[in-house]
Amino acid sequence: MAPYITGDAFTDLFRNYRYTAWRLETRTYYGKVNEDQPFQEWLAGKDPGIDFLKPWLRMVRDETATGKRMQRVRIIDNPPSDYLKWELWATPYNNAAGEDIRYLPREHPIVAELPDHDFWVFDSKTVCRLHFDDDNMLLGATLSEDPQELLAALRARDAAWHHALTYLEYMATRFE
């Protein structure tokens, strides 16, 4: 396996794509990233603010302001894990910055046809597979332009996006 891309090299992927960045999120929890303290505050019923999210939001705003698209589908359990509830809390900030985040209930039949791992697709030509350890910590990413891997990722993107609900649609279904 190729060495993992991390740090600035990983961040550069989000500055250097030309048209689209799309992600599939499959996990119910993401380890002790910089969100850990705000997440714990949120769990305790406090308002953690969004300072922890501002660098990402600024980057999303900068990139989407140039006409680029950034989208993702989160596979979500019913009921959602605490971490996914936390992500639901933060989603309006992401959407306001220009990122289109949608939700696909894990029980939807199409989920069985999707990969069981997280990945980004940049410009419909590069697959960026995310690798995590047993504690849900991001280890890094590997890039591929292999035609078979790319085709599988693009099919997954199209299927997930077609069946996913917008944030507002998903939130409306939670209270039916």
N, C-alpha and C positions, 0 to 999 in steps of 0.2 A: 504494500500500500504506500502511496505517496505520502510525504510528510504533511502534517496538518498545517493549514494556513491559519494564522492567528494574528491578533493585534492589528497593527496598521495595515498589513496586507489584506486582512479580512475586511476592515473598514473601507479600504480603497475600492472593494467590489461595489459598494453602494454609491461611490462617487463617480465611478468610471463606466457604468453601464450606459447604453445610449437611449433605450426605449422603455423596457419593462423589467421590473424585478418582481418575482412572484414567489410566495412561500407557502408550503404546506407545514402546518404545526400538528403533530400527532400526540404529544406528551400531555400528561395531566399536571405536571409540575416541572419547573425548571429550577435547578439548584441554587446555591447561595451566590447569586450574581449580585451586582450592585443594588438590586432591588430588595435585597433581604431585609434590611432595616425598615424601609418604607412598607414592605409587605407585612412585617410583624406589627408595625404601628396600625396598619389598616385592619389586620386581624383583631387587634385590641379595640377596634372601634374608633380610632383616632384618624384625623385627616392627615395623611403623610405629605400632602402637597405634591407637586410634580417636578421639583428640582432634579430628581434622579432621572427623569425622562426627558428633560430639556435638550440635552445634546442630540438624542435620537430625533426628537421632534423638529429641531432646527435643521438637521440634515435632510429629513423627509421634506420639509417645507422648501428648502433650497433646491432640492432635486426635482420635486414635482412642479415647482414654479417655472422650470425650464421646459415643461411639457412631458417629462418622463412620468411613467406610471409606476406606482408601488402598490402591490396587492398581496393579500394573504388569506388563506382559509385556515381556520382553527377547528380541529375536530374536538367536539365538546360533549362531555358526559351529561347524563340526566339522572340526578342533579349534578351540576358542575362541581369539580373539586374546589377547595378554597382558593387555590392558585388561579384557576380559570375564572372564578368569581372576581378575583383581583384584576385579572386581565380585562374582564367585562367592565369593571369600574374605570379602567384607564382607556378603553377603546375610544370614547368620544374625543379625547385629546389627540390620539393618532389620526382619527378620521378628519378632525379639524385641520391637521397639518397637511393632509393630502393623501394619506395612506388609506386604502379601501380594505378594511378587515371584515371578513364574513365568517359565518359559523355554520358548521355542518354537524348535526347531531350524530354521535358515534353509532347510534342504533340504525341509522339510515343504511339501506342495503348497499349503496355504492361504496361505503367505507371499506367493506370487505375486499373490494377490487383495488384499493389504493395501497401504496407502499406504507409500511409500518414505521417509517423513519421520516425525520424532518429534512427538508431540503429547500433551497432557493433555485429558481431558474432565472438566469439573466439573459435578456434579449432573445429568448427562445433558442439559444444556441449553447449555453453553458449551464451544466447542473452543478450546484454547490451543495454537496451532502454534508449535513451537520452531524458531528460525532459527540456523544455524551458518555460520561463514566457512570458507574453504578449509583452515584449520588446525584444524578441529573445535572452534573456540571458540564458545561460545554468544553470539550477538549480542543476543538478546532474544526476545520472544514477541509474537504477535498474537492477538487474541481475535476470535471470530466466533460469532454465534448464527444465521447463515444456515441455513435449514432443509435445504438440499441438502448443505452441508458437514457439518452436524451429523448428518444421517442416515448419510452415508458413514462418519463417525467412529464412530458407534454400531454400525454393522454390523461395522466392523473390530474394535471392542472385543469384540463378542459372539463373532466367529469366532476371534480370537486367544485369548481367555480359554478358550473351549471346548476348543481343541486344545493349550493350553500345559500344561506339566508343573510341578508344585510343585518347589520347590528340592530336596527330598529325592528325589522321583521322578527329576528330572533327574540328580542326582548318582549315583543308583543305575544309571542307564543308561550313565554314563561308564565303569563298571567291569564291564560285562557281558562 
